[in-house]
Amino acid sequence: MQIDVITLFPNFFQTPLECGLLGKALNKGIAKVNLINPRDFTTDKHHSVDDIPYGGGVGMVLKPEPIFAAVESLPVLKSRDVILLTPQGETLNQDLLRNLATNYEQLVLICGHYEGVDERVQHLVTREVSIGDFVLTSGEIPALTLINGVVRLLPGTVGKVESIYADSFEDDLLDYPHYTRPPVFRDWEVPPVLRSGNHQEIAKWRYQKQLEATERKRPDLMKKYHNRHGETN
């Protein structure tokens, strides 16, 4: 997969893209991330990428010309999604990550800044994405979140692919509790079933804990789970 990021701060991504499973995946060529600075496509001597908003108001607005030029400089692969990271977008979730990882060869991520992006950039955009109902200083943080979540789902990134399917939000359930050695820590004992070697009983225990955790922490997901499986509370 090719991921092109339109960002005023390419250095923001440098260390995160080199770390952990994400860094290993990029080194193996599972995905490629290109960082494109719209400032490189400006034509004035000050390399201006923002200007005051028409109609007045506080803050500056990103100009359309550098963003259009940056996006139009990219090769266009067969299946491409151009995504604007904005608080107004659809909320990023596991279903959306799976959709992006499965159905697209190229993702173009536009990172917003300042008071916003000139509305005419919408003519480039095929999707708007938010990571929640709050406002950050820039779109780089949501973009990095999306990159991490998508690349993680690509074949070859995670060594044991079955671990992906047991994660929180797969099948609308939260994850089950995890334990490791020692078997007893400060009088807290690992549940005996996990040490029993009975994989059928372990699976039943884990599923029950998923149901309990989802019901307690995210009743909205529990309702979605019941609706998907045709069950009633």
Backbone hydrogen bonds in HBPLUS format (Angstrom, degrees):
<---DONOR---> <-ACCEPTOR-->    atom                        ^
c    i                          cat <-CA-CA->   ^        H-A-AA   ^      H-
h    n   atom  resd res      DA  || num        DHA   H-A  angle D-A-AA Bond
n    s   type  num  typ     dist DA aas  dist angle  dist       angle   num
A0032-LYS N   A0001-MET O   2.83 MM  31  6.30 149.0  1.92 160.8 170.3     1
A0002-GLN N   A0105-GLU O   2.85 MM 103  6.22 169.1  1.86 159.3 160.3     2
A0107-LEU N   A0002-GLN O   2.88 MM 105  6.40 154.0  1.95 155.4 164.1     3
A0003-ILE N   A0032-LYS O   2.74 MM  29  5.99 167.1  1.75 172.5 172.9     4
A0034-ASN N   A0003-ILE O   2.80 MM  31  6.21 158.3  1.84 154.9 162.3     5
A0004-ASP N   A0107-LEU O   2.77 MM 103  6.19 158.2  1.81 161.0 167.9     6
A0109-LEU N   A0004-ASP O   2.72 MM 105  6.13 159.5  1.76 161.9 169.0     7
A0005-VAL N   A0034-ASN O   2.77 MM  29  6.09 168.9  1.78 170.7 174.2     8
A0036-ILE N   A0005-VAL O   2.78 MM  31  5.90 177.5  1.78 165.6 164.7     9
A0006-ILE N   A0109-LEU O   2.70 MM 103  5.98 170.5  1.71 169.3 172.7    10
A0111-CYS N   A0006-ILE O   3.03 MM 105  6.02 171.1  2.04 162.9 164.4    11
A0007-THR N   A0036-ILE O   2.88 MM  29  6.07 154.3  1.95 149.5 158.1    12
A0012-PHE N   A0009-PHE O   3.03 MM   3  5.62 152.4  2.11 116.8 124.4    13
A0013-PHE N   A0010-PRO O   3.09 MM   3  5.85 152.4  2.17 120.1 125.6    14
A0014-GLN N   A0011-ASN O   3.16 MM   3  5.17 149.4  2.26 103.0 111.8    15
A0017-LEU N   A0013-PHE O   3.04 MM   4  5.91 158.8  2.08 157.2 161.8    16
A0018-GLU N   A0015-THR O   2.92 MM   3  5.21 156.2  1.98 112.9 120.9    17
A0019-CYS N   A0016-PRO O   3.38 MM   3  5.39 160.2  2.43 102.2 107.8    18
A0023-GLY N   A0019-CYS O   2.86 MM   4  4.69 162.2  1.89 130.2 129.5    19
A0024-LYS N   A0020-GLY O   3.09 MM   4  6.42 160.2  2.13 151.8 157.7    20
A0025-ALA N   A0021-LEU O   2.86 MM   4  6.01 157.0  1.91 149.2 155.4    21
A0026-LEU N   A0022-LEU O   3.03 MM   4  6.30 159.1  2.08 152.0 157.1    22
A0027-ASN N   A0023-GLY O   2.96 MM   4  6.15 154.7  2.02 146.3 153.7    23
A0028-LYS N   A0024-LYS O   2.96 MM   4  6.18 141.7  2.11 143.4 153.3    24
A0030-ILE N   A0025-ALA O   3.02 MM   5  5.36 149.0  2.12 164.3 158.5    25
A0029-GLY N   A0026-LEU O   3.10 MM   3  5.05 153.0  2.17  98.9 107.2    26
A0040-ASP N   A0037-ASN O   2.95 MM   3  5.70 156.9  2.00 121.5 127.6    27
A0041-PHE N   A0038-PRO O   2.94 MM   3  5.34 160.3  1.98 111.7 118.2    28
A0042-THR N   A0039-ARG O   3.37 MM   3  5.44 167.6  2.38 108.2 108.3    29
A0047-HIS N   A0044-ASP O   3.10 MM   3  5.35 160.2  2.14 110.0 116.2    30
A0063-LYS N   A0049-VAL O   2.82 MM  14  5.57 165.4  1.84 137.1 142.1    31
A0051-ASP N   A0061-VAL O   2.95 MM  10  5.51 147.3  2.05 143.2 152.2    32
A0061-VAL N   A0051-ASP O   2.87 MM  10  5.51 169.5  1.88 158.2 161.1    33
A0056-GLY N   A0053-PRO O   3.30 MM   3  5.63 151.4  2.39 128.6 127.9    34
A0115-GLU N   A0060-MET O   2.77 MM  55  5.42 154.1  1.84 160.1 168.4    35
A0062-LEU N   A0116-GLY O   2.95 MM  54  6.32 171.8  1.96 152.6 151.9    36
A0118-ASP N   A0062-LEU O   3.04 MM  56  5.83 154.2  2.11 150.9 154.9    37
A0068-PHE N   A0064-PRO O   2.90 MM   4  6.07 169.8  1.92 168.7 171.9    38
A0069-ALA N   A0065-GLU O   2.93 MM   4  6.08 168.4  1.95 156.5 160.1    39
A0070-ALA N   A0066-PRO O   2.93 MM   4  6.02 153.6  2.00 140.7 147.9    40
A0071-VAL N   A0067-ILE O   2.97 MM   4  6.17 170.1  1.98 156.2 158.2    41
A0072-GLU N   A0068-PHE O   2.83 MM   4  5.92 164.7  1.85 154.6 159.8    42
A0073-SER N   A0069-ALA O   3.08 MM   4  6.09 119.0  2.47 133.8 146.5    43
A0073-SER N   A0070-ALA O   3.29 MM   3  5.29 146.9  2.41  96.1 105.6    44
A0074-LEU N   A0071-VAL O   3.12 MM   3  5.62 163.3  2.15 114.4 119.7    45
A0105-GLU N   A0079-SER O   2.99 MM  26  5.39 148.8  2.09 134.1 143.2    46
A0106-GLN N   A0079-SER O   3.09 MM  27  6.33 145.3  2.22 160.7 163.7    47
A0081-ASP N   A0106-GLN O   3.04 MM  25  6.51 151.5  2.13 151.8 159.5    48
A0108-VAL N   A0081-ASP O   2.89 MM  27  6.22 167.9  1.91 157.5 159.7    49
A0126-THR N   A0082-VAL O   2.86 MM  44  5.18 163.3  1.89 140.8 146.5    50
A0127-ARG N   A0082-VAL O   3.18 MM  45  6.31 138.7  2.36 160.1 153.6    51
A0083-ILE N   A0108-VAL O   2.66 MM  25  5.92 160.8  1.69 168.1 175.1    52
A0110-ILE N   A0083-ILE O   2.76 MM  27  6.07 163.5  1.78 166.7 169.7    53
A0084-LEU N   A0127-ARG O   2.97 MM  43  6.48 156.0  2.03 154.8 160.8    54
A0129-VAL N   A0084-LEU O   3.00 MM  45  6.28 161.0  2.04 151.3 155.5    55
A0085-LEU N   A0110-ILE O   3.10 MM  25  6.18 173.0  2.11 161.4 162.3    56
A0086-THR N   A0129-VAL O   2.93 MM  43  5.94 154.2  1.99 143.4 151.7    57
A0089-GLY N   A0086-THR O   3.09 MM   3  5.57 171.3  2.09 120.8 123.1    58
A0090-GLU N   A0128-GLU O   3.00 MM  38  6.20 147.3  2.11 134.7 127.3    59
A0130-SER N   A0090-GLU O   2.85 MM  40  5.66 161.4  1.88 142.7 142.1    60
A0092-LEU N   A0130-SER O   2.73 MM  38  5.88 153.3  1.80 170.0 178.2    61
A0097-LEU N   A0093-ASN O   3.00 MM   4  6.31 163.8  2.03 156.3 161.2    62
A0098-ARG N   A0094-GLN O   2.93 MM   4  6.08 159.8  1.97 148.5 153.8    63
A0099-ASN N   A0095-ASP O   2.95 MM   4  6.17 151.8  2.03 143.5 151.6    64
A0100-LEU N   A0096-LEU O   2.93 MM   4  6.20 163.1  1.96 156.9 160.1    65
A0101-ALA N   A0097-LEU O   2.92 MM   4  6.10 161.3  1.95 150.9 156.3    66
A0102-THR N   A0098-ARG O   2.97 MM   4  5.96 141.5  2.12 141.6 151.1    67
A0103-ASN N   A0099-ASN O   2.96 MM   4  5.83 162.3  1.99 152.2 156.2    68
A0139-GLY N   A0112-GLY O   2.93 MM  27  4.87 140.7  2.08 153.6 146.6    69
A0121-VAL N   A0118-ASP O   2.96 MM   3  5.90 170.7  1.96 131.7 134.9    70
A0122-GLN N   A0119-GLU O   2.98 MM   3  5.77 163.5  2.00 120.8 126.0    71
A0123-HIS N   A0120-ARG O   3.13 MM   3  5.81 163.7  2.16 114.9 119.2    72
A0124-LEU N   A0121-VAL O   2.85 MM   3  5.51 161.1  1.89 120.4 126.8    73
A0125-VAL N   A0122-GLN O   3.16 MM   3  4.91 126.1  2.46  90.8 104.8    74
A0134-PHE N   A0132-GLY O   2.92 MM   2  5.64 137.2  2.11 102.3  90.1    75
A0143-ALA N   A0139-GLY O   3.01 MM   4  6.11 156.0  2.07 146.0 153.6    76
A0144-LEU N   A0140-GLU O   2.91 MM   4  6.08 159.3  1.95 149.5 154.1    77
A0145-THR N   A0141-ILE O   3.03 MM   4  6.26 155.3  2.10 149.1 156.2    78
A0146-LEU N   A0142-PRO O   2.92 MM   4  6.18 160.1  1.96 152.2 156.8    79
A0147-ILE N   A0143-ALA O   2.91 MM   4  6.16 163.1  1.93 152.4 157.1    80
A0148-ASN N   A0144-LEU O   2.96 MM   4  6.10 168.6  1.97 150.1 153.1    81
A0149-GLY N   A0145-THR O   3.00 MM   4  6.19 166.6  2.02 150.9 154.7    82
A0150-VAL N   A0146-LEU O   2.93 MM   4  6.06 158.3  1.97 153.9 159.3    83
A0151-VAL N   A0147-ILE O   2.92 MM   4  5.97 172.9  1.93 159.8 161.3    84
A0152-ARG N   A0148-ASN O   3.08 MM   4  6.01 153.6  2.15 143.5 150.8    85
A0153-LEU N   A0150-VAL O   2.98 MM   3  5.42 139.8  2.14 108.8 119.6    86
A0154-LEU N   A0151-VAL O   3.06 MM   3  5.20 152.0  2.14 104.7 113.3    87
A0157-THR N   A0154-LEU O   3.20 MM   3  6.00 168.0  2.22 147.3 148.0    88
A0163-SER N   A0160-LYS O   2.96 MM   3  5.76 155.6  2.03 121.8 128.3    89
A0164-ILE N   A0161-VAL O   3.06 MM   3  5.55 144.1  2.19 110.3 119.5    90
A0166-ALA N   A0163-SER O   3.34 MM   3  5.23 147.6  2.45  93.7 102.8    91
A0167-ASP N   A0164-ILE O   3.19 MM   3  5.43 165.4  2.21 110.3 114.0    92
A0170-GLU N   A0167-ASP O   3.34 MM   3  5.79 162.1  2.38 123.4 127.0    93
A0169-PHE N   A0173-LEU O   2.68 MM   4  5.05 143.1  1.81 130.8 142.9    94
A0172-ASP N   A0169-PHE O   3.29 MM   3  4.55 154.6  2.36 109.0 102.6    95
A0173-LEU N   A0170-GLU O   3.41 MM   3  6.09 164.9  2.44 117.1 119.7    96
A0190-VAL N   A0183-PRO O   2.85 MM   7  5.30 159.7  1.89 161.3 162.8    97
A0185-PHE N   A0188-TRP O   2.91 MM   3  5.16 164.4  1.94 142.3 145.6    98
A0188-TRP N   A0185-PHE O   2.86 MM   3  5.16 159.8  1.90 115.4 121.3    99
A0194-LEU N   A0191-PRO O   3.01 MM   3  5.79 143.8  2.14 123.6 131.5   100
A0195-ARG N   A0192-PRO O   2.93 MM   3  5.24 146.7  2.05 108.3 118.8   101
A0196-SER N   A0193-VAL O   3.22 MM   3  4.98 163.0  2.25  99.8 104.1   102
A0202-ILE N   A0198-ASN O   2.94 MM   4  6.19 154.8  2.00 152.6 160.9   103
A0203-ALA N   A0199-HIS O   2.97 MM   4  6.06 157.8  2.02 140.5 145.8   104
A0204-LYS N   A0200-GLN O   3.10 MM   4  6.36 156.7  2.15 144.2 150.3   105
A0205-TRP N   A0201-GLU O   2.90 MM   4  6.11 160.6  1.94 148.5 153.9   106
A0206-ARG N   A0202-ILE O   2.88 MM   4  6.10 164.5  1.91 153.9 157.9   107
A0207-TYR N   A0203-ALA O   2.99 MM   4  6.14 161.9  2.02 148.0 153.0   108
A0208-GLN N   A0204-LYS O   3.01 MM   4  6.21 161.1  2.05 149.7 154.8   109
A0209-LYS N   A0205-TRP O   2.95 MM   4  6.21 156.1  2.01 150.0 156.8   110
A0210-GLN N   A0206-ARG O   2.91 MM   4  6.20 145.9  2.03 146.0 155.7   111
A0211-LEU N   A0207-TYR O   3.04 MM   4  6.38 158.3  2.08 150.4 155.4   112
A0212-GLU N   A0208-GLN O   2.95 MM   4  6.23 162.4  1.98 150.9 155.6   113
A0213-ALA N   A0209-LYS O   2.90 MM   4  5.98 164.9  1.93 147.7 151.8   114
A0214-THR N   A0210-GLN O   2.96 MM   4  6.06 162.3  2.00 148.9 154.1   115
A0215-GLU N   A0211-LEU O   2.94 MM   4  6.05 161.9  1.98 149.7 155.0   116
A0216-ARG N   A0212-GLU O   2.99 MM   4  6.10 154.9  2.05 145.4 152.2   117
A0217-LYS N   A0213-ALA O   2.83 MM   4  5.82 168.2  1.84 152.1 156.0   118
A0218-ARG N   A0214-THR O   2.84 MM   4  4.97 143.2  1.97 125.8 137.8   119
A0221-LEU N   A0218-ARG O   2.94 MM   3  5.41 126.4  2.23 111.5 124.0   120
A0222-MET N   A0218-ARG O   3.11 MM   4  6.49 153.7  2.18 148.5 156.7   121
A0223-LYS N   A0219-PRO O   2.98 MM   4  6.18 153.3  2.05 143.8 149.3   122
A0224-LYS N   A0220-ASP O   3.15 MM   4  6.40 153.8  2.22 138.1 145.2   123
A0225-TYR N   A0221-LEU O   2.78 MM   4  6.05 152.2  1.85 150.3 158.2   124
A0226-HIS N   A0222-MET O   2.97 MM   4  6.25 163.4  2.00 150.0 153.5   125
A0227-ASN N   A0223-LYS O   2.93 MM   4  6.15 158.7  1.97 148.1 154.4   126
A0228-ARG N   A0224-LYS O   2.92 MM   4  6.09 155.2  1.98 145.9 152.6   127
A0229-HIS N   A0225-TYR O   3.06 MM   4  6.27 148.5  2.16 147.3 155.4   128
A0231-GLU N   A0226-HIS O   2.75 MM   5  4.67 161.1  1.78 146.5 146.3   129
A0230-GLY N   A0227-ASN O   3.31 MM   3  5.07 163.3  2.34  97.7 102.2   130
